[in-house]
């Protein structure tokens, strides 16, 4: 296997949880890039980075625990009520 193919495979999500976390982190990276260099958005960038780090921690947990951990299981106690 060549190095380019190995690099591409390293980004392939192993589960739906991983795919969701990877997509969320990529979205935050894009938002932080868009705001980069704008001092009036420094506080927002710090908040986005904190969320990114939380997602990275969840991703690390998922990689370590595998199928023993799922973030997409529905927890009805935290769902929002239906819109009226």
DSSP file (Angstrom, degrees, kcal/mol; ACC not computed):
  #  RESIDUE AA STRUCTURE BP1 BP2  ACC     N-H-->O    O-->H-N    N-H-->O    O-->H-N    TCO  KAPPA ALPHA  PHI   PSI    X-CA   Y-CA   Z-CA
    1    1 A X              0   0    0      0, 0.0     2,-0.1     0, 0.0     0, 0.0   0.000 360.0 360.0 360.0 133.7    0.0    0.0    0.0
    2    2 A X     >  -     0   0    0      1,-0.1     4,-2.0     4,-0.0     5,-0.2  -0.356 360.0-109.1 -82.6 166.0    1.4    3.4   -0.9
    3    3 A X  H  > S+     0   0    0      1,-0.2     4,-2.2     2,-0.2     5,-0.1   0.845 115.4  55.6 -64.2 -36.2    1.7    6.3    1.5
    4    4 A X  H  > S+     0   0    0      1,-0.2     4,-2.1     2,-0.2    -1,-0.2   0.917 109.2  46.6 -63.8 -42.9   -1.0    8.4   -0.2
    5    5 A X  H  > S+     0   0    0      1,-0.2     4,-2.3     2,-0.2    -1,-0.2   0.902 111.5  51.2 -66.5 -40.5   -3.6    5.6    0.2
    6    6 A X  H  X S+     0   0    0     -4,-2.0     4,-1.4     1,-0.2    -1,-0.2   0.886 109.3  51.7 -62.9 -38.8   -2.6    5.0    3.9
    7    7 A X  H  < S+     0   0    0     -4,-2.2     4,-0.5     1,-0.2    -2,-0.2   0.923 110.4  47.8 -64.9 -43.8   -3.0    8.7    4.6
    8    8 A X  H >< S+     0   0    0     -4,-2.1     3,-1.3     1,-0.2     4,-0.3   0.905 109.7  52.8 -63.1 -41.4   -6.5    8.7    3.0
    9    9 A X  H >< S+     0   0    0     -4,-2.3     3,-1.4     1,-0.3    -1,-0.2   0.807  96.6  67.2 -66.4 -28.4   -7.5    5.6    5.0
   10   10 A X  T 3< S+     0   0    0     -4,-1.4    -1,-0.3     1,-0.3    -2,-0.2   0.717 100.9  50.0 -66.2 -18.4   -6.5    7.2    8.3
   11   11 A X  T <  S+     0   0    0     -3,-1.3     2,-0.4    -4,-0.5    -1,-0.3   0.458  82.5 111.6 -97.3  -2.1   -9.3    9.7    7.9
   12   12 A X  S <  S-     0   0    0     -3,-1.4     2,-0.1    -4,-0.3     7,-0.0  -0.590  72.1-123.1 -74.8 123.7  -12.0    7.2    7.2
   13   13 A X        -     0   0    0     -2,-0.4    -2,-0.1     1,-0.1    -1,-0.1  -0.401  11.4-152.8 -68.8 142.3  -14.5    7.0   10.1
   14   14 A X  S    S+     0   0    0     -2,-0.1     2,-0.3     1,-0.1    -1,-0.1   0.563  75.0  10.4 -90.2 -10.0  -14.9    3.6   11.7
   15   15 A X  S  > S-     0   0    0      1,-0.1     4,-2.4    51,-0.0     5,-0.2  -0.961  81.0 -98.8-157.0 169.4  -18.4    4.3   12.9
   16   16 A X  H  > S+     0   0    0     -2,-0.3     4,-2.6     2,-0.2     5,-0.2   0.898 122.7  55.5 -61.8 -40.2  -21.3    6.7   12.6
   17   17 A X  H  > S+     0   0    0      1,-0.2     4,-2.4     2,-0.2    -1,-0.2   0.945 109.4  45.9 -56.5 -48.8  -20.2    8.3   15.9
   18   18 A X  H  > S+     0   0    0      1,-0.2     4,-2.9     2,-0.2     5,-0.2   0.904 111.0  52.7 -62.8 -41.9  -16.7    8.9   14.5
   19   19 A X  H  X S+     0   0    0     -4,-2.4     4,-2.5     1,-0.2    -1,-0.2   0.931 110.8  47.2 -60.4 -45.0  -18.1   10.3   11.3
   20   20 A X  H  X S+     0   0    0     -4,-2.6     4,-2.4     1,-0.2    -1,-0.2   0.912 113.8  47.2 -63.1 -42.7  -20.3   12.7   13.2
   21   21 A X  H  X S+     0   0    0     -4,-2.4     4,-2.5    -5,-0.2    -2,-0.2   0.910 112.3  49.6 -65.8 -41.8  -17.4   13.8   15.4
   22   22 A X  H  X S+     0   0    0     -4,-2.9     4,-2.3     2,-0.2    -2,-0.2   0.919 112.8  47.3 -62.9 -44.1  -15.1   14.2   12.4
   23   23 A X  H  X S+     0   0    0     -4,-2.5     4,-2.1    -5,-0.2    -2,-0.2   0.901 112.3  49.5 -65.1 -40.7  -17.7   16.3   10.5
   24   24 A X  H  X S+     0   0    0     -4,-2.4     4,-2.1     2,-0.2    -2,-0.2   0.918 111.8  48.3 -64.8 -42.8  -18.4   18.5   13.6
   25   25 A X  H  X S+     0   0    0     -4,-2.5     4,-2.5     1,-0.2    -2,-0.2   0.900 110.4  51.9 -64.7 -39.7  -14.7   19.1   14.2
   26   26 A X  H  X S+     0   0    0     -4,-2.3     4,-2.2     2,-0.2    -1,-0.2   0.895 108.6  51.3 -63.1 -39.6  -14.2   20.0   10.5
   27   27 A X  H  X S+     0   0    0     -4,-2.1     4,-2.3     2,-0.2    -1,-0.2   0.905 110.9  47.9 -63.6 -41.5  -17.0   22.5   10.7
   28   28 A X  H  X S+     0   0    0     -4,-2.1     4,-2.7     2,-0.2    -2,-0.2   0.898 109.1  53.5 -66.7 -39.4  -15.5   24.1   13.8
   29   29 A X  H  X S+     0   0    0     -4,-2.5     4,-2.3     1,-0.2    -2,-0.2   0.920 109.9  48.5 -59.3 -43.1  -12.1   24.2   12.0
   30   30 A X  H  X S+     0   0    0     -4,-2.2     4,-2.3     2,-0.2    -2,-0.2   0.919 111.1  49.5 -63.5 -44.0  -13.7   26.0    9.1
   31   31 A X  H  X S+     0   0    0     -4,-2.3     4,-1.6     1,-0.2    -2,-0.2   0.911 111.4  49.0 -61.8 -42.3  -15.4   28.5   11.4
   32   32 A X  H  X S+     0   0    0     -4,-2.7     4,-0.9     1,-0.2    -1,-0.2   0.883 110.2  51.5 -66.5 -37.0  -12.2   29.2   13.3
   33   33 A X  H  < S+     0   0    0     -4,-2.3     3,-0.5     1,-0.2    -2,-0.2   0.908 108.4  52.2 -63.0 -41.5  -10.4   29.8    9.9
   34   34 A X  H  < S+     0   0    0     -4,-2.3    -1,-0.2     1,-0.2    -2,-0.2   0.854 115.0  41.0 -63.3 -34.9  -13.1   32.2    8.8
   35   35 A X  H >< S+     0   0    0     -4,-1.6     3,-1.8    -5,-0.2    -1,-0.2   0.541  86.7 124.5 -90.9  -8.4  -12.7   34.2   12.0
   36   36 A X  T 3< S+     0   0    0     -4,-0.9     3,-0.1    -3,-0.5    -3,-0.1  -0.236  75.0  17.4 -58.3 135.9   -8.9   34.1   12.2
   37   37 A X  T 3  S+     0   0    0      1,-0.2     2,-0.8     2,-0.0    -1,-0.3   0.468  93.1 114.1  84.4   1.6   -7.2   37.4   12.3
   38   38 A X    X   -     0   0    0     -3,-1.8     3,-2.5     1,-0.1    -1,-0.2  -0.866  50.0-164.1-106.9 100.0  -10.3   39.3   13.4
   39   39 A X  G >  S+     0   0    0     -2,-0.8     3,-1.5     1,-0.3     4,-0.3   0.777  85.3  65.2 -57.7 -28.6   -9.6   40.6   17.0
   40   40 A X  G 3  S+     0   0    0      1,-0.3    -1,-0.3     2,-0.1     3,-0.2   0.655 104.1  48.3 -69.2 -11.8  -13.3   41.3   17.6
   41   41 A X  G <> S+     0   0    0     -3,-2.5     4,-2.5    -6,-0.2    -1,-0.3   0.257  76.3 107.9-109.2  10.6  -14.0   37.5   17.3
   42   42 A X  H <> S+     0   0    0     -3,-1.5     4,-2.1     1,-0.2     5,-0.2   0.904  79.4  50.5 -55.9 -44.2  -11.2   36.3   19.6
   43   43 A X  H  > S+     0   0    0     -4,-0.3     4,-1.7     1,-0.2    -1,-0.2   0.868 111.0  49.1 -65.0 -35.1  -13.6   35.3   22.4
   44   44 A X  H  > S+     0   0    0     -3,-0.2     4,-2.8     2,-0.2    -1,-0.2   0.899 108.6  53.3 -69.7 -40.1  -15.7   33.4   20.0
   45   45 A X  H  X S+     0   0    0     -4,-2.5     4,-2.4     1,-0.2    -2,-0.2   0.893 107.9  51.3 -60.9 -39.3  -12.6   31.6   18.6
   46   46 A X  H  X S+     0   0    0     -4,-2.1     4,-2.0     2,-0.2    -1,-0.2   0.895 111.0  47.9 -65.0 -39.2  -11.7   30.6   22.2
   47   47 A X  H  X S+     0   0    0     -4,-1.7     4,-2.2     2,-0.2    -2,-0.2   0.911 111.7  49.6 -66.7 -42.1  -15.2   29.2   22.7
   48   48 A X  H  X S+     0   0    0     -4,-2.8     4,-2.6     1,-0.2    -2,-0.2   0.892 110.2  51.2 -63.3 -39.2  -15.1   27.3   19.4
   49   49 A X  H  X S+     0   0    0     -4,-2.4     4,-2.6     2,-0.2    -1,-0.2   0.888 107.9  52.4 -65.2 -38.7  -11.7   25.9   20.3
   50   50 A X  H  X S+     0   0    0     -4,-2.0     4,-1.8     2,-0.2    -2,-0.2   0.917 111.6  45.9 -63.2 -42.5  -13.0   24.7   23.7
   51   51 A X  H  X S+     0   0    0     -4,-2.2     4,-2.5     2,-0.2    -2,-0.2   0.915 111.1  53.3 -65.0 -42.7  -15.9   22.9   21.9
   52   52 A X  H  X S+     0   0    0     -4,-2.6     4,-2.5     1,-0.2    -2,-0.2   0.926 108.7  49.4 -56.8 -46.0  -13.4   21.5   19.4
   53   53 A X  H  X S+     0   0    0     -4,-2.6     4,-2.1     2,-0.2    -1,-0.2   0.854 109.0  52.5 -64.8 -34.7  -11.3   20.1   22.3
   54   54 A X  H  X S+     0   0    0     -4,-1.8     4,-2.2     2,-0.2    -1,-0.2   0.930 110.8  47.3 -64.1 -44.7  -14.4   18.6   23.9
   55   55 A X  H  X S+     0   0    0     -4,-2.5     4,-2.4     1,-0.2    -2,-0.2   0.888 110.0  53.0 -63.2 -39.1  -15.3   16.8   20.6
   56   56 A X  H  X S+     0   0    0     -4,-2.5     4,-2.6     2,-0.2    -1,-0.2   0.899 108.3  50.7 -63.1 -40.2  -11.7   15.6   20.3
   57   57 A X  H  X S+     0   0    0     -4,-2.1     4,-2.2     2,-0.2    -2,-0.2   0.903 110.6  48.7 -63.0 -41.3  -11.9   14.2   23.8
   58   58 A X  H  X S+     0   0    0     -4,-2.2     4,-2.4     2,-0.2    -2,-0.2   0.893 110.9  51.0 -64.0 -39.1  -15.1   12.4   22.9
   59   59 A X  H  X S+     0   0    0     -4,-2.4     4,-2.7     2,-0.2    -2,-0.2   0.904 109.0  50.5 -65.6 -41.9  -13.4   11.1   19.7
   60   60 A X  H  X S+     0   0    0     -4,-2.6     4,-2.2     2,-0.2    -1,-0.2   0.913 110.7  50.0 -60.0 -42.8  -10.4    9.8   21.7
   61   61 A X  H  X S+     0   0    0     -4,-2.2     4,-2.6     2,-0.2     5,-0.3   0.919 111.2  48.5 -61.6 -44.6  -12.9    8.0   24.0
   62   62 A X  H  X S+     0   0    0     -4,-2.4     4,-2.5     1,-0.2    -2,-0.2   0.907 111.2  49.8 -63.5 -42.9  -14.7    6.5   21.1
   63   63 A X  H  < S+     0   0    0     -4,-2.7    -1,-0.2     1,-0.2    -2,-0.2   0.891 115.6  43.7 -63.2 -38.6  -11.4    5.3   19.5
   64   64 A X  H  < S+     0   0    0     -4,-2.2    -2,-0.2    -5,-0.2    -1,-0.2   0.877 124.0  33.2 -74.6 -38.3  -10.3    3.7   22.8
   65   65 A X  H >< S-     0   0    0     -4,-2.6     3,-1.7     1,-0.2    -2,-0.2   0.656  85.8-174.8 -96.6 -17.6  -13.6    2.1   23.7
   66   66 A X  G ><  -     0   0    0     -4,-2.5     3,-1.6    -5,-0.3    -1,-0.2  -0.337  69.1  -0.2  62.1-132.1  -14.9    1.2   20.3
   67   67 A X  G 3  S+     0   0    0      1,-0.3    -1,-0.3    -4,-0.1    -4,-0.1   0.558 119.4  77.7 -72.9  -6.7  -18.4   -0.2   20.2
   68   68 A X  G <  S+     0   0    0     -3,-1.7     2,-0.4    -6,-0.1    -1,-0.3   0.661  94.4  55.9 -73.4 -14.1  -18.7    0.0   24.0
   69   69 A X    <   +     0   0    0     -3,-1.6     2,-0.4    -7,-0.2   -52,-0.1  -0.971  62.5 175.4-123.1 131.5  -19.4    3.8   23.6
   70   70 A X        -     0   0    0     -2,-0.4     3,-0.1     1,-0.1    -3,-0.0  -0.993  15.7-177.6-136.2 130.5  -22.1    5.4   21.5
   71   71 A X  S    S+     0   0    0     -2,-0.4    -1,-0.1     1,-0.1   -13,-0.0   0.507  81.0  64.4 -98.7  -7.3  -22.9    9.0   21.3
   72   72 A X        +     0   0    0      2,-0.1     2,-0.2     0, 0.0    -1,-0.1   0.422  68.0 119.5 -99.8   1.7  -25.9    8.7   19.0
   73   73 A X  S    S-     0   0    0     -3,-0.1     2,-0.3     1,-0.1    -3,-0.0  -0.496  72.8-113.3 -65.4 132.2  -28.1    6.7   21.3
   74   74 A X        -     0   0    0     -2,-0.2     2,-0.6     1,-0.1    -1,-0.1  -0.511  26.7-164.8 -73.1 129.6  -31.2    8.7   21.9
   75   75 A X    >   -     0   0    0     -2,-0.3     3,-1.9     1,-0.1     4,-0.4  -0.929   3.0-163.7-113.5 103.1  -31.6   10.0   25.4
   76   76 A X  G >  S+     0   0    0     -2,-0.6     3,-0.7     1,-0.3    -1,-0.1   0.712  82.7  68.0 -64.0 -20.5  -35.2   11.1   25.7
   77   77 A X  G 3  S+     0   0    0      1,-0.2    -1,-0.3    -3,-0.1    -3,-0.0   0.701 105.3  42.0 -73.4 -16.1  -34.6   13.1   28.9
   78   78 A X  G <  S+     0   0    0     -3,-1.9    -1,-0.2     2,-0.1    -2,-0.2   0.371  87.8 113.5-110.3   4.6  -32.5   15.6   26.9
   79   79 A X    <   -     0   0    0     -3,-0.7     2,-0.2    -4,-0.4     3,-0.1  -0.492  69.3-116.4 -76.8 146.8  -34.7   16.0   23.8
   80   80 A X        -     0   0    0     -2,-0.2     3,-0.1     1,-0.1    -1,-0.1  -0.492  35.8-101.0 -75.6 149.8  -36.4   19.2   23.1
   81   81 A X        -     0   0    0     -2,-0.2    -1,-0.1     1,-0.1     3,-0.1  -0.355  50.3 -86.5 -66.7 154.0  -40.2   19.3   23.2
   82   82 A X        -     0   0    0      1,-0.1    -1,-0.1    -3,-0.1     2,-0.1  -0.284  49.2-102.6 -61.2 146.7  -41.9   19.3   19.8
   83   83 A X              0   0    0      1,-0.1    -1,-0.1    -3,-0.1    -3,-0.0  -0.434 360.0 360.0 -69.4 142.4  -42.4   22.7   18.2
   84   84 A X              0   0    0     -2,-0.1    -1,-0.1    -3,-0.1    -2,-0.1   0.442 360.0 360.0 -92.6 360.0  -45.9   24.0   18.4
